[in-house]
Amino acid sequence: GMGGIGKTTMARNIFTGPEIKKHFVVTVWVPLPKKISTTDILKHIYNQIVESSNNIGVYKVEKKIYELLLQKRYLLVLDDVW
């Protein structure tokens, strides 16, 4: 939809609500600027799940995300997708 009509605000309100926390073990919000690498997206997800990913390679980040989310209910929101 058009920019500035409140899509992100509405989604954020739902995302932070108590019902979402009840249903999902892990919730991750990823803002996507127009230019972002896959590596940066993965590191952003990893940082929200666990800890800083500054000194970790992309392959290890992918593997850890997979292991951490395996057989868990999670909600991943990609905001501002172009």
N, CA, C and O atoms as a Maestro MAE file, in Angstrom:
{
 s_m_m2io_version
 :::
 2.0.0
}

f_m_ct {
 s_m_title
 :::
 protein
 m_atom[328] {
  # First column is atom index #
  i_m_mmod_type
  r_m_x_coord
  r_m_y_coord
  r_m_z_coord
  i_m_residue_number
  s_m_chain_name
  s_m_pdb_residue_name
  s_m_pdb_atom_name
  i_m_atomic_number
  :::
  1 25 0.805 -1.189 0.000 1 A "GLY " " N  " 7
  2 3 0.000 0.000 0.000 1 A "GLY " " CA " 6
  3 2 0.851 1.256 0.000 1 A "GLY " " C  " 6
  4 15 2.079 1.200 0.065 1 A "GLY " " O  " 8
  5 25 0.191 2.356 -0.072 2 A "MET " " N  " 7
  6 3 0.856 3.662 -0.094 2 A "MET " " CA " 6
  7 2 1.630 3.900 1.194 2 A "MET " " C  " 6
  8 15 1.244 3.435 2.267 2 A "MET " " O  " 8
  9 25 2.735 4.638 1.066 3 A "GLY " " N  " 7
  10 3 3.530 4.988 2.234 3 A "GLY " " CA " 6
  11 2 2.815 5.994 3.109 3 A "GLY " " C  " 6
  12 15 2.086 6.854 2.615 3 A "GLY " " O  " 8
  13 25 3.025 5.884 4.414 4 A "GLY " " N  " 7
  14 3 2.496 6.865 5.350 4 A "GLY " " CA " 6
  15 2 1.068 6.659 5.800 4 A "GLY " " C  " 6
  16 15 0.493 7.538 6.442 4 A "GLY " " O  " 8
  17 25 0.473 5.502 5.475 5 A "ILE " " N  " 7
  18 3 -0.923 5.295 5.881 5 A "ILE " " CA " 6
  19 2 -1.054 4.466 7.158 5 A "ILE " " C  " 6
  20 15 -2.166 4.179 7.602 5 A "ILE " " O  " 8
  21 25 0.080 4.080 7.748 6 A "GLY " " N  " 7
  22 3 0.039 3.421 9.053 6 A "GLY " " CA " 6
  23 2 0.197 1.915 9.056 6 A "GLY " " C  " 6
  24 15 -0.103 1.274 10.063 6 A "GLY " " O  " 8
  25 25 0.656 1.331 7.966 7 A "LYS " " N  " 7
  26 3 0.815 -0.129 7.920 7 A "LYS " " CA " 6
  27 2 1.813 -0.623 8.966 7 A "LYS " " C  " 6
  28 15 1.541 -1.583 9.686 7 A "LYS " " O  " 8
  29 25 2.957 0.033 9.046 8 A "THR " " N  " 7
  30 3 3.986 -0.376 10.002 8 A "THR " " CA " 6
  31 2 3.508 -0.179 11.429 8 A "THR " " C  " 6
  32 15 3.733 -1.039 12.280 8 A "THR " " O  " 8
  33 25 2.853 0.937 11.703 9 A "THR " " N  " 7
  34 3 2.349 1.206 13.051 9 A "THR " " CA " 6
  35 2 1.351 0.141 13.475 9 A "THR " " C  " 6
  36 15 1.417 -0.356 14.599 9 A "THR " " O  " 8
  37 25 0.434 -0.212 12.594 10 A "MET " " N  " 7
  38 3 -0.553 -1.236 12.911 10 A "MET " " CA " 6
  39 2 0.129 -2.590 13.133 10 A "MET " " C  " 6
  40 15 -0.179 -3.297 14.093 10 A "MET " " O  " 8
  41 25 1.048 -2.942 12.247 11 A "ALA " " N  " 7
  42 3 1.749 -4.220 12.382 11 A "ALA " " CA " 6
  43 2 2.575 -4.265 13.667 11 A "ALA " " C  " 6
  44 15 2.623 -5.297 14.337 11 A "ALA " " O  " 8
  45 25 3.222 -3.157 14.012 12 A "ARG " " N  " 7
  46 3 4.039 -3.092 15.231 12 A "ARG " " CA " 6
  47 2 3.158 -3.250 16.474 12 A "ARG " " C  " 6
  48 15 3.547 -3.930 17.424 12 A "ARG " " O  " 8
  49 25 1.988 -2.634 16.474 13 A "ASN " " N  " 7
  50 3 1.066 -2.768 17.611 13 A "ASN " " CA " 6
  51 2 0.626 -4.214 17.798 13 A "ASN " " C  " 6
  52 15 0.540 -4.697 18.927 13 A "ASN " " O  " 8
  53 25 0.350 -4.896 16.709 14 A "ILE " " N  " 7
  54 3 -0.025 -6.308 16.793 14 A "ILE " " CA " 6
  55 2 1.182 -7.137 17.235 14 A "ILE " " C  " 6
  56 15 1.052 -8.011 18.092 14 A "ILE " " O  " 8
  57 25 2.333 -6.873 16.665 15 A "PHE " " N  " 7
  58 3 3.566 -7.608 16.940 15 A "PHE " " CA " 6
  59 2 3.945 -7.566 18.418 15 A "PHE " " C  " 6
  60 15 4.417 -8.562 18.966 15 A "PHE " " O  " 8
  61 25 3.742 -6.425 19.063 16 A "THR " " N  " 7
  62 3 4.135 -6.272 20.470 16 A "THR " " CA " 6
  63 2 3.023 -6.647 21.449 16 A "THR " " C  " 6
  64 15 3.206 -6.550 22.663 16 A "THR " " O  " 8
  65 25 1.898 -7.068 20.937 17 A "GLY " " N  " 7
  66 3 0.759 -7.395 21.793 17 A "GLY " " CA " 6
  67 2 0.919 -8.704 22.542 17 A "GLY " " C  " 6
  68 15 1.703 -9.564 22.142 17 A "GLY " " O  " 8
  69 25 0.176 -8.855 23.630 18 A "PRO " " N  " 7
  70 3 0.285 -10.052 24.470 18 A "PRO " " CA " 6
  71 2 -0.138 -11.341 23.767 18 A "PRO " " C  " 6
  72 15 0.401 -12.405 24.070 18 A "PRO " " O  " 8
  73 25 -1.083 -11.272 22.843 19 A "GLU " " N  " 7
  74 3 -1.523 -12.480 22.137 19 A "GLU " " CA " 6
  75 2 -0.395 -13.070 21.296 19 A "GLU " " C  " 6
  76 15 -0.247 -14.289 21.211 19 A "GLU " " O  " 8
  77 25 0.386 -12.211 20.686 20 A "ILE " " N  " 7
  78 3 1.514 -12.678 19.872 20 A "ILE " " CA " 6
  79 2 2.543 -13.362 20.765 20 A "ILE " " C  " 6
  80 15 3.068 -14.419 20.415 20 A "ILE " " O  " 8
  81 25 2.830 -12.763 21.915 21 A "LYS " " N  " 7
  82 3 3.820 -13.341 22.834 21 A "LYS " " CA " 6
  83 2 3.366 -14.707 23.348 21 A "LYS " " C  " 6
  84 15 4.195 -15.571 23.632 21 A "LYS " " O  " 8
  85 25 2.046 -14.904 23.469 22 A "LYS " " N  " 7
  86 3 1.516 -16.190 23.924 22 A "LYS " " CA " 6
  87 2 1.696 -17.282 22.871 22 A "LYS " " C  " 6
  88 15 1.941 -18.440 23.207 22 A "LYS " " O  " 8
  89 25 1.576 -16.911 21.607 23 A "HIS " " N  " 7
  90 3 1.556 -17.901 20.527 23 A "HIS " " CA " 6
  91 2 2.923 -18.228 19.933 23 A "HIS " " C  " 6
  92 15 3.103 -19.288 19.334 23 A "HIS " " O  " 8
  93 25 3.881 -17.327 20.097 24 A "PHE " " N  " 7
  94 3 5.179 -17.522 19.458 24 A "PHE " " CA " 6
  95 2 6.302 -17.488 20.486 24 A "PHE " " C  " 6
  96 15 6.339 -16.609 21.347 24 A "PHE " " O  " 8
  97 25 7.210 -18.441 20.394 25 A "VAL " " N  " 7
  98 3 8.368 -18.500 21.280 25 A "VAL " " CA " 6
  99 2 9.353 -17.389 20.926 25 A "VAL " " C  " 6
  100 15 9.964 -16.781 21.804 25 A "VAL " " O  " 8
  101 25 9.494 -17.136 19.638 26 A "VAL " " N  " 7
  102 3 10.443 -16.142 19.140 26 A "VAL " " CA " 6
  103 2 9.710 -15.178 18.216 26 A "VAL " " C  " 6
  104 15 8.942 -15.598 17.350 26 A "VAL " " O  " 8
  105 25 9.952 -13.881 18.408 27 A "THR " " N  " 7
  106 3 9.429 -12.873 17.489 27 A "THR " " CA " 6
  107 2 10.590 -12.005 17.018 27 A "THR " " C  " 6
  108 15 11.427 -11.575 17.812 27 A "THR " " O  " 8
  109 25 10.622 -11.759 15.721 28 A "VAL " " N  " 7
  110 3 11.715 -10.985 15.129 28 A "VAL " " CA " 6
  111 2 11.125 -9.959 14.169 28 A "VAL " " C  " 6
  112 15 10.310 -10.295 13.310 28 A "VAL " " O  " 8
  113 25 11.539 -8.716 14.322 29 A "TRP " " N  " 7
  114 3 11.118 -7.616 13.446 29 A "TRP " " CA " 6
  115 2 12.339 -7.160 12.657 29 A "TRP " " C  " 6
  116 15 13.345 -6.759 13.243 29 A "TRP " " O  " 8
  117 25 12.256 -7.220 11.342 30 A "VAL " " N  " 7
  118 3 13.388 -6.846 10.497 30 A "VAL " " CA " 6
  119 2 12.983 -5.700 9.571 30 A "VAL " " C  " 6
  120 15 12.208 -5.904 8.637 30 A "VAL " " O  " 8
  121 25 13.506 -4.492 9.825 31 A "PRO " " N  " 7
  122 3 13.271 -3.391 8.888 31 A "PRO " " CA " 6
  123 2 14.190 -3.570 7.676 31 A "PRO " " C  " 6
  124 15 15.381 -3.842 7.827 31 A "PRO " " O  " 8
  125 25 13.636 -3.417 6.493 32 A "LEU " " N  " 7
  126 3 14.418 -3.631 5.280 32 A "LEU " " CA " 6
  127 2 14.565 -2.340 4.483 32 A "LEU " " C  " 6
  128 15 13.653 -1.948 3.755 32 A "LEU " " O  " 8
  129 25 15.706 -1.683 4.621 33 A "PRO " " N  " 7
  130 3 15.938 -0.526 3.754 33 A "PRO " " CA " 6
  131 2 16.065 -1.006 2.308 33 A "PRO " " C  " 6
  132 15 16.231 -2.199 2.053 33 A "PRO " " O  " 8
  133 25 15.987 -0.078 1.377 34 A "LYS " " N  " 7
  134 3 16.032 -0.463 -0.041 34 A "LYS " " CA " 6
  135 2 17.281 -1.259 -0.387 34 A "LYS " " C  " 6
  136 15 17.221 -2.203 -1.174 34 A "LYS " " O  " 8
  137 25 18.411 -0.882 0.198 35 A "LYS " " N  " 7
  138 3 19.660 -1.591 -0.087 35 A "LYS " " CA " 6
  139 2 20.143 -2.276 1.187 35 A "LYS " " C  " 6
  140 15 20.676 -1.631 2.090 35 A "LYS " " O  " 8
  141 25 19.947 -3.590 1.244 36 A "ILE " " N  " 7
  142 3 20.424 -4.375 2.380 36 A "ILE " " CA " 6
  143 2 20.848 -5.737 1.850 36 A "ILE " " C  " 6
  144 15 20.201 -6.308 0.971 36 A "ILE " " O  " 8
  145 25 21.924 -6.236 2.390 37 A "SER " " N  " 7
  146 3 22.429 -7.531 1.930 37 A "SER " " CA " 6
  147 2 21.754 -8.666 2.697 37 A "SER " " C  " 6
  148 15 21.222 -8.474 3.790 37 A "SER " " O  " 8
  149 25 21.792 -9.831 2.102 38 A "THR " " N  " 7
  150 3 21.272 -11.023 2.770 38 A "THR " " CA " 6
  151 2 22.021 -11.262 4.074 38 A "THR " " C  " 6
  152 15 21.421 -11.651 5.076 38 A "THR " " O  " 8
  153 25 23.311 -11.034 4.064 39 A "THR " " N  " 7
  154 3 24.121 -11.193 5.272 39 A "THR " " CA " 6
  155 2 23.637 -10.272 6.379 39 A "THR " " C  " 6
  156 15 23.521 -10.698 7.528 39 A "THR " " O  " 8
  157 25 23.350 -9.012 6.053 40 A "ASP " " N  " 7
  158 3 22.865 -8.064 7.058 40 A "ASP " " CA " 6
  159 2 21.500 -8.474 7.599 40 A "ASP " " C  " 6
  160 15 21.233 -8.313 8.790 40 A "ASP " " O  " 8
  161 25 20.641 -8.997 6.744 41 A "ILE " " N  " 7
  162 3 19.325 -9.473 7.195 41 A "ILE " " CA " 6
  163 2 19.505 -10.624 8.176 41 A "ILE " " C  " 6
  164 15 18.888 -10.635 9.241 41 A "ILE " " O  " 8
  165 25 20.344 -11.589 7.826 42 A "LEU " " N  " 7
  166 3 20.580 -12.734 8.707 42 A "LEU " " CA " 6
  167 2 21.175 -12.302 10.042 42 A "LEU " " C  " 6
  168 15 20.777 -12.807 11.091 42 A "LEU " " O  " 8
  169 25 22.116 -11.382 10.009 43 A "LYS " " N  " 7
  170 3 22.722 -10.906 11.257 43 A "LYS " " CA " 6
  171 2 21.706 -10.150 12.109 43 A "LYS " " C  " 6
  172 15 21.738 -10.243 13.336 43 A "LYS " " O  " 8
  173 25 20.810 -9.408 11.474 44 A "HIS " " N  " 7
  174 3 19.764 -8.696 12.214 44 A "HIS " " CA " 6
  175 2 18.843 -9.701 12.918 44 A "HIS " " C  " 6
  176 15 18.493 -9.517 14.084 44 A "HIS " " O  " 8
  177 25 18.460 -10.749 12.212 45 A "ILE " " N  " 7
  178 3 17.619 -11.796 12.807 45 A "ILE " " CA " 6
  179 2 18.358 -12.449 13.975 45 A "ILE " " C  " 6
  180 15 17.795 -12.611 15.057 45 A "ILE " " O  " 8
  181 25 19.603 -12.818 13.754 46 A "TYR " " N  " 7
  182 3 20.404 -13.474 14.789 46 A "TYR " " CA " 6
  183 2 20.543 -12.593 16.023 46 A "TYR " " C  " 6
  184 15 20.419 -13.078 17.148 46 A "TYR " " O  " 8
  185 25 20.797 -11.311 15.822 47 A "ASN " " N  " 7
  186 3 20.953 -10.383 16.948 47 A "ASN " " CA " 6
  187 2 19.690 -10.304 17.791 47 A "ASN " " C  " 6
  188 15 19.775 -10.146 19.009 47 A "ASN " " O  " 8
  189 25 18.524 -10.409 17.173 48 A "GLN " " N  " 7
  190 3 17.280 -10.347 17.939 48 A "GLN " " CA " 6
  191 2 16.991 -11.649 18.674 48 A "GLN " " C  " 6
  192 15 16.319 -11.647 19.705 48 A "GLN " " O  " 8
  193 25 17.491 -12.749 18.151 49 A "ILE " " N  " 7
  194 3 17.240 -14.039 18.790 49 A "ILE " " CA " 6
  195 2 18.222 -14.293 19.927 49 A "ILE " " C  " 6
  196 15 17.831 -14.766 20.994 49 A "ILE " " O  " 8
  197 25 19.493 -13.980 19.704 50 A "VAL " " N  " 7
  198 3 20.515 -14.388 20.661 50 A "VAL " " CA " 6
  199 2 21.375 -13.240 21.143 50 A "VAL " " C  " 6
  200 15 21.191 -12.744 22.255 50 A "VAL " " O  " 8
  201 25 22.288 -12.826 20.337 51 A "GLU " " N  " 7
  202 3 23.344 -11.926 20.782 51 A "GLU " " CA " 6
  203 2 23.954 -11.231 19.575 51 A "GLU " " C  " 6
  204 15 23.475 -11.372 18.450 51 A "GLU " " O  " 8
  205 25 24.994 -10.495 19.821 52 A "SER " " N  " 7
  206 3 25.695 -9.803 18.741 52 A "SER " " CA " 6
  207 2 26.328 -10.804 17.779 52 A "SER " " C  " 6
  208 15 26.840 -11.847 18.185 52 A "SER " " O  " 8
  209 25 26.278 -10.462 16.509 53 A "SER " " N  " 7
  210 3 26.856 -11.335 15.486 53 A "SER " " CA " 6
  211 2 28.092 -10.713 14.848 53 A "SER " " C  " 6
  212 15 28.480 -11.105 13.747 53 A "SER " " O  " 8
  213 25 28.710 -9.757 15.518 54 A "ASN " " N  " 7
  214 3 29.826 -9.025 14.920 54 A "ASN " " CA " 6
  215 2 30.997 -9.912 14.514 54 A "ASN " " C  " 6
  216 15 31.618 -9.675 13.478 54 A "ASN " " O  " 8
  217 25 31.300 -10.910 15.299 55 A "ASN " " N  " 7
  218 3 32.491 -11.724 15.025 55 A "ASN " " CA " 6
  219 2 32.141 -13.125 14.545 55 A "ASN " " C  " 6
  220 15 32.847 -14.084 14.856 55 A "ASN " " O  " 8
  221 25 31.066 -13.245 13.798 56 A "ILE " " N  " 7
  222 3 30.616 -14.559 13.360 56 A "ILE " " CA " 6
  223 2 30.390 -14.520 11.848 56 A "ILE " " C  " 6
  224 15 29.843 -13.551 11.321 56 A "ILE " " O  " 8
  225 25 30.808 -15.564 11.166 57 A "GLY " " N  " 7
  226 3 30.652 -15.631 9.716 57 A "GLY " " CA " 6
  227 2 29.215 -15.904 9.310 57 A "GLY " " C  " 6
  228 15 28.419 -16.401 10.107 57 A "GLY " " O  " 8
  229 25 28.888 -15.577 8.072 58 A "VAL " " N  " 7
  230 3 27.512 -15.705 7.598 58 A "VAL " " CA " 6
  231 2 27.041 -17.156 7.611 58 A "VAL " " C  " 6
  232 15 25.882 -17.415 7.937 58 A "VAL " " O  " 8
  233 25 27.900 -18.100 7.269 59 A "TYR " " N  " 7
  234 3 27.491 -19.502 7.288 59 A "TYR " " CA " 6
  235 2 27.109 -19.933 8.697 59 A "TYR " " C  " 6
  236 15 26.112 -20.628 8.892 59 A "TYR " " O  " 8
  237 25 27.899 -19.522 9.672 60 A "LYS " " N  " 7
  238 3 27.608 -19.881 11.061 60 A "LYS " " CA " 6
  239 2 26.314 -19.212 11.527 60 A "LYS " " C  " 6
  240 15 25.544 -19.815 12.274 60 A "LYS " " O  " 8
  241 25 26.067 -17.978 11.097 61 A "VAL " " N  " 7
  242 3 24.821 -17.283 11.447 61 A "VAL " " CA " 6
  243 2 23.631 -18.051 10.888 61 A "VAL " " C  " 6
  244 15 22.655 -18.281 11.602 61 A "VAL " " O  " 8
  245 25 23.699 -18.450 9.619 62 A "GLU " " N  " 7
  246 3 22.611 -19.220 9.005 62 A "GLU " " CA " 6
  247 2 22.341 -20.499 9.790 62 A "GLU " " C  " 6
  248 15 21.192 -20.829 10.083 62 A "GLU " " O  " 8
  249 25 23.400 -21.206 10.124 63 A "LYS " " N  " 7
  250 3 23.262 -22.472 10.842 63 A "LYS " " CA " 6
  251 2 22.661 -22.264 12.233 63 A "LYS " " C  " 6
  252 15 21.785 -23.022 12.650 63 A "LYS " " O  " 8
  253 25 23.128 -21.244 12.947 64 A "LYS " " N  " 7
  254 3 22.618 -20.977 14.297 64 A "LYS " " CA " 6
  255 2 21.145 -20.576 14.259 64 A "LYS " " C  " 6
  256 15 20.362 -21.026 15.096 64 A "LYS " " O  " 8
  257 25 20.761 -19.740 13.301 65 A "ILE " " N  " 7
  258 3 19.353 -19.357 13.176 65 A "ILE " " CA " 6
  259 2 18.509 -20.604 12.948 65 A "ILE " " C  " 6
  260 15 17.479 -20.789 13.595 65 A "ILE " " O  " 8
  261 25 18.941 -21.447 12.039 66 A "TYR " " N  " 7
  262 3 18.226 -22.691 11.761 66 A "TYR " " CA " 6
  263 2 18.078 -23.529 13.031 66 A "TYR " " C  " 6
  264 15 16.984 -23.998 13.345 66 A "TYR " " O  " 8
  265 25 19.166 -23.714 13.751 67 A "GLU " " N  " 7
  266 3 19.139 -24.526 14.970 67 A "GLU " " CA " 6
  267 2 18.245 -23.912 16.044 67 A "GLU " " C  " 6
  268 15 17.515 -24.629 16.728 67 A "GLU " " O  " 8
  269 25 18.298 -22.591 16.194 68 A "LEU " " N  " 7
  270 3 17.523 -21.922 17.237 68 A "LEU " " CA " 6
  271 2 16.027 -21.928 16.950 68 A "LEU " " C  " 6
  272 15 15.215 -21.942 17.875 68 A "LEU " " O  " 8
  273 25 15.663 -21.916 15.673 69 A "LEU " " N  " 7
  274 3 14.244 -21.847 15.327 69 A "LEU " " CA " 6
  275 2 13.634 -23.210 15.008 69 A "LEU " " C  " 6
  276 15 12.417 -23.324 14.862 69 A "LEU " " O  " 8
  277 25 14.452 -24.222 14.903 70 A "LEU " " N  " 7
  278 3 13.978 -25.551 14.563 70 A "LEU " " CA " 6
  279 2 12.922 -26.017 15.564 70 A "LEU " " C  " 6
  280 15 13.163 -26.041 16.771 70 A "LEU " " O  " 8
  281 25 11.772 -26.379 15.057 71 A "GLN " " N  " 7
  282 3 10.649 -26.896 15.840 71 A "GLN " " CA " 6
  283 2 10.154 -25.925 16.902 71 A "GLN " " C  " 6
  284 15 9.702 -26.348 17.966 71 A "GLN " " O  " 8
  285 25 10.235 -24.626 16.624 72 A "LYS " " N  " 7
  286 3 9.671 -23.607 17.507 72 A "LYS " " CA " 6
  287 2 8.686 -22.784 16.701 72 A "LYS " " C  " 6
  288 15 8.813 -22.647 15.485 72 A "LYS " " O  " 8
  289 25 7.712 -22.244 17.393 73 A "ARG " " N  " 7
  290 3 6.794 -21.316 16.736 73 A "ARG " " CA " 6
  291 2 7.435 -19.945 16.761 73 A "ARG " " C  " 6
  292 15 7.767 -19.425 17.826 73 A "ARG " " O  " 8
  293 25 7.608 -19.363 15.592 74 A "TYR " " N  " 7
  294 3 8.224 -18.046 15.525 74 A "TYR " " CA " 6
  295 2 7.485 -17.170 14.524 74 A "TYR " " C  " 6
  296 15 6.868 -17.651 13.573 74 A "TYR " " O  " 8
  297 25 7.569 -15.878 14.770 75 A "LEU " " N  " 7
  298 3 6.982 -14.880 13.884 75 A "LEU " " CA " 6
  299 2 8.107 -13.987 13.392 75 A "LEU " " C  " 6
  300 15 8.829 -13.385 14.187 75 A "LEU " " O  " 8
  301 25 8.249 -13.907 12.089 76 A "LEU " " N  " 7
  302 3 9.266 -13.071 11.461 76 A "LEU " " CA " 6
  303 2 8.544 -12.043 10.603 76 A "LEU " " C  " 6
  304 15 7.857 -12.394 9.643 76 A "LEU " " O  " 8
  305 25 8.703 -10.771 10.953 77 A "VAL " " N  " 7
  306 3 8.083 -9.683 10.196 77 A "VAL " " CA " 6
  307 2 9.171 -8.954 9.421 77 A "VAL " " C  " 6
  308 15 10.155 -8.492 9.998 77 A "VAL " " O  " 8
  309 25 8.984 -8.856 8.112 78 A "LEU " " N  " 7
  310 3 9.878 -8.089 7.248 78 A "LEU " " CA " 6
  311 2 9.158 -6.796 6.911 78 A "LEU " " C  " 6
  312 15 8.170 -6.800 6.177 78 A "LEU " " O  " 8
  313 25 9.652 -5.696 7.446 79 A "ASP " " N  " 7
  314 3 8.990 -4.400 7.288 79 A "ASP " " CA " 6
  315 2 9.639 -3.584 6.183 79 A "ASP " " C  " 6
  316 15 10.860 -3.587 6.019 79 A "ASP " " O  " 8
  317 25 8.816 -2.900 5.445 80 A "ASP " " N  " 7
  318 3 9.269 -1.976 4.402 80 A "ASP " " CA " 6
  319 2 9.900 -2.708 3.224 80 A "ASP " " C  " 6
  320 15 10.923 -2.277 2.693 80 A "ASP " " O  " 8
  321 25 9.285 -3.820 2.817 81 A "VAL " " N  " 7
  322 3 9.780 -4.612 1.692 81 A "VAL " " CA " 6
  323 2 9.509 -3.869 0.393 81 A "VAL " " C  " 6
  324 15 8.408 -3.359 0.182 81 A "VAL " " O  " 8
  325 25 10.512 -3.807 -0.477 82 A "TRP " " N  " 7
  326 3 10.365 -3.131 -1.779 82 A "TRP " " CA " 6
  327 2 10.402 -4.139 -2.881 82 A "TRP " " C  " 6
  328 15 10.295 -3.777 -4.052 82 A "TRP " " O  " 8
  :::
 }
 m_bond[327] {
  # First column is bond index #
  i_m_from
  i_m_to
  i_m_order
  :::
  1 1 2 1
  2 2 3 1
  3 3 4 2
  4 3 5 1
  5 5 6 1
  6 6 7 1
  7 7 8 2
  8 7 9 1
  9 9 10 1
  10 10 11 1
  11 11 12 2
  12 11 13 1
  13 13 14 1
  14 14 15 1
  15 15 16 2
  16 15 17 1
  17 17 18 1
  18 18 19 1
  19 19 20 2
  20 19 21 1
  21 21 22 1
  22 22 23 1
  23 23 24 2
  24 23 25 1
  25 25 26 1
  26 26 27 1
  27 27 28 2
  28 27 29 1
  29 29 30 1
  30 30 31 1
  31 31 32 2
  32 31 33 1
  33 33 34 1
  34 34 35 1
  35 35 36 2
  36 35 37 1
  37 37 38 1
  38 38 39 1
  39 39 40 2
  40 39 41 1
  41 41 42 1
  42 42 43 1
  43 43 44 2
  44 43 45 1
  45 45 46 1
  46 46 47 1
  47 47 48 2
  48 47 49 1
  49 49 50 1
  50 50 51 1
  51 51 52 2
  52 51 53 1
  53 53 54 1
  54 54 55 1
  55 55 56 2
  56 55 57 1
  57 57 58 1
  58 58 59 1
  59 59 60 2
  60 59 61 1
  61 61 62 1
  62 62 63 1
  63 63 64 2
  64 63 65 1
  65 65 66 1
  66 66 67 1
  67 67 68 2
  68 67 69 1
  69 69 70 1
  70 70 71 1
  71 71 72 2
  72 71 73 1
  73 73 74 1
  74 74 75 1
  75 75 76 2
  76 75 77 1
  77 77 78 1
  78 78 79 1
  79 79 80 2
  80 79 81 1
  81 81 82 1
  82 82 83 1
  83 83 84 2
  84 83 85 1
  85 85 86 1
  86 86 87 1
  87 87 88 2
  88 87 89 1
  89 89 90 1
  90 90 91 1
  91 91 92 2
  92 91 93 1
  93 93 94 1
  94 94 95 1
  95 95 96 2
  96 95 97 1
  97 97 98 1
  98 98 99 1
  99 99 100 2
  100 99 101 1
  101 101 102 1
  102 102 103 1
  103 103 104 2
  104 103 105 1
  105 105 106 1
  106 106 107 1
  107 107 108 2
  108 107 109 1
  109 109 110 1
  110 110 111 1
  111 111 112 2
  112 111 113 1
  113 113 114 1
  114 114 115 1
  115 115 116 2
  116 115 117 1
  117 117 118 1
  118 118 119 1
  119 119 120 2
  120 119 121 1
  121 121 122 1
  122 122 123 1
  123 123 124 2
  124 123 125 1
  125 125 126 1
  126 126 127 1
  127 127 128 2
  128 127 129 1
  129 129 130 1
  130 130 131 1
  131 131 132 2
  132 131 133 1
  133 133 134 1
  134 134 135 1
  135 135 136 2
  136 135 137 1
  137 137 138 1
  138 138 139 1
  139 139 140 2
  140 139 141 1
  141 141 142 1
  142 142 143 1
  143 143 144 2
  144 143 145 1
  145 145 146 1
  146 146 147 1
  147 147 148 2
  148 147 149 1
  149 149 150 1
  150 150 151 1
  151 151 152 2
  152 151 153 1
  153 153 154 1
  154 154 155 1
  155 155 156 2
  156 155 157 1
  157 157 158 1
  158 158 159 1
  159 159 160 2
  160 159 161 1
  161 161 162 1
  162 162 163 1
  163 163 164 2
  164 163 165 1
  165 165 166 1
  166 166 167 1
  167 167 168 2
  168 167 169 1
  169 169 170 1
  170 170 171 1
  171 171 172 2
  172 171 173 1
  173 173 174 1
  174 174 175 1
  175 175 176 2
  176 175 177 1
  177 177 178 1
  178 178 179 1
  179 179 180 2
  180 179 181 1
  181 181 182 1
  182 182 183 1
  183 183 184 2
  184 183 185 1
  185 185 186 1
  186 186 187 1
  187 187 188 2
  188 187 189 1
  189 189 190 1
  190 190 191 1
  191 191 192 2
  192 191 193 1
  193 193 194 1
  194 194 195 1
  195 195 196 2
  196 195 197 1
  197 197 198 1
  198 198 199 1
  199 199 200 2
  200 199 201 1
  201 201 202 1
  202 202 203 1
  203 203 204 2
  204 203 205 1
  205 205 206 1
  206 206 207 1
  207 207 208 2
  208 207 209 1
  209 209 210 1
  210 210 211 1
  211 211 212 2
  212 211 213 1
  213 213 214 1
  214 214 215 1
  215 215 216 2
  216 215 217 1
  217 217 218 1
  218 218 219 1
  219 219 220 2
  220 219 221 1
  221 221 222 1
  222 222 223 1
  223 223 224 2
  224 223 225 1
  225 225 226 1
  226 226 227 1
  227 227 228 2
  228 227 229 1
  229 229 230 1
  230 230 231 1
  231 231 232 2
  232 231 233 1
  233 233 234 1
  234 234 235 1
  235 235 236 2
  236 235 237 1
  237 237 238 1
  238 238 239 1
  239 239 240 2
  240 239 241 1
  241 241 242 1
  242 242 243 1
  243 243 244 2
  244 243 245 1
  245 245 246 1
  246 246 247 1
  247 247 248 2
  248 247 249 1
  249 249 250 1
  250 250 251 1
  251 251 252 2
  252 251 253 1
  253 253 254 1
  254 254 255 1
  255 255 256 2
  256 255 257 1
  257 257 258 1
  258 258 259 1
  259 259 260 2
  260 259 261 1
  261 261 262 1
  262 262 263 1
  263 263 264 2
  264 263 265 1
  265 265 266 1
  266 266 267 1
  267 267 268 2
  268 267 269 1
  269 269 270 1
  270 270 271 1
  271 271 272 2
  272 271 273 1
  273 273 274 1
  274 274 275 1
  275 275 276 2
  276 275 277 1
  277 277 278 1
  278 278 279 1
  279 279 280 2
  280 279 281 1
  281 281 282 1
  282 282 283 1
  283 283 284 2
  284 283 285 1
  285 285 286 1
  286 286 287 1
  287 287 288 2
  288 287 289 1
  289 289 290 1
  290 290 291 1
  291 291 292 2
  292 291 293 1
  293 293 294 1
  294 294 295 1
  295 295 296 2
  296 295 297 1
  297 297 298 1
  298 298 299 1
  299 299 300 2
  300 299 301 1
  301 301 302 1
  302 302 303 1
  303 303 304 2
  304 303 305 1
  305 305 306 1
  306 306 307 1
  307 307 308 2
  308 307 309 1
  309 309 310 1
  310 310 311 1
  311 311 312 2
  312 311 313 1
  313 313 314 1
  314 314 315 1
  315 315 316 2
  316 315 317 1
  317 317 318 1
  318 318 319 1
  319 319 320 2
  320 319 321 1
  321 321 322 1
  322 322 323 1
  323 323 324 2
  324 323 325 1
  325 325 326 1
  326 326 327 1
  327 327 328 2
  :::
 }
}
